[in-house]
Amino acid sequence: MPKISIIIPVYNVEKYLERCVYSVLTQTLKDIEVILVNDGSTDSSGVLCDDFAIKNNRIKVVHKQNGGLSSARNEGLKYATSDLVGFIDSDDWISSDMYEYLWNLQQKNDADIVSCNYMLAFDYPTKIKNAKIKEYVFTRNEALKKYLELGAFSRINDYSAWKKLYKKKLFSDVEFPDGMLFEDMPTNFRLIQKCSKYVYSTKICYFYFQNSVSITRNQYSKRHNDLIKSSEMIGLYAKKEDNDIQKLAKILRIKSYFSLLTKVVRFGVNDDVDDVYISENLLIPFRDDYKAFMNSKFSWKIKILGTLYNFAWKFTKKIFQLIRFIKGNI
């Protein structure tokens, strides 16, 4: 039995797939299996997957109809034979020692989940800018609180499944929700609820690829409301937790409205969105929770911006529109 099963959902990434797979096959930890889940690709990605499997017996290939990222991950879990599993997005890549590092960290602490850090990457290869590495060992409740606090109050959250190593048994009754954006948020919360020990490291091991397509996706669309749905799911899961965790879950939901309003003013909106939709789905719910927003420990900068949204939304939006116009013409 391999030490780790690595699941890579694949969909129309013929330009990037080899880079991703190469970063996995050249890991310093050799005792791994790689499960490529071709999620109904319409380019040559599926053929590339089969070619990789012919050349390397550590690779398994699963072909399925297109169902999205969550569906592909759930399918990959069915074929994983290791007690530990990890996930990678097929346009990203990892450091050569990522899984050896996470495996050693897991073994040393007998942790249910271990998580490393990541950086945004525009070029391959990318130099790692690791400062002094810190490792934190959390109990279940400590991990839940830290997970919510990072999501609510920090610029770097711990949501992503692709920078973690999990005991496979955690997924016995947990799946990634199909058809959602931000699917990792509620899934990881549920998985942490099943933990006894969680380890978080600041070591950068994962490179999250950014390109021009990623940048254009920054515009707000109705699909981004899945962020609110995800935070509401966490709120439901948190109902059986103590008051501190429930309060943090509520703050996380309020932060989701603030974040989407910020996306609107910074990047604009898609054609499927109008002012009425923004008001009913983002602005009014945020105003309803404005007092709780101000009483939380958000930074003063965030509170000032939230106050502008609450009392001067149209003016604030026009100011940011002007800034975008000036930047676009410089």
Salt bridges, closest charged atoms under 4 A:
GLU33 OE1 - LYS60 NZ 3.21
ASP39 OD1 - LYS64 NZ 2.67
ASP50 OD1 - HIS63 NE2 2.93
GLU75 OE1 - LYS78 NZ 3.13
ASP89 OD1 - ARG73 NH2 3.52
ASP97 OD2 - LYS203 NZ 3.24
ASP110 OD1 - LYS167 NZ 3.16
ASP112 OD1 - LYS167 NZ 3.82
GLU135 OE1 - LYS108 NZ 3.44
ASP158 OD1 - LYS163 NZ 2.50
ASP158 OD1 - LYS164 NZ 3.30
ASP173 OD1 - LYS194 NZ 2.53
GLU183 OE2 - ARG73 NH1 3.87
ASP184 OD1 - ARG73 NH1 2.50
GLU241 OE2 - ARG140 NH2 2.56
ASP244 OD2 - LYS145 NZ 3.78
ASP275 OD1 - LYS317 NZ 2.83
ASP289 OD2 - ARG253 NH1 2.99
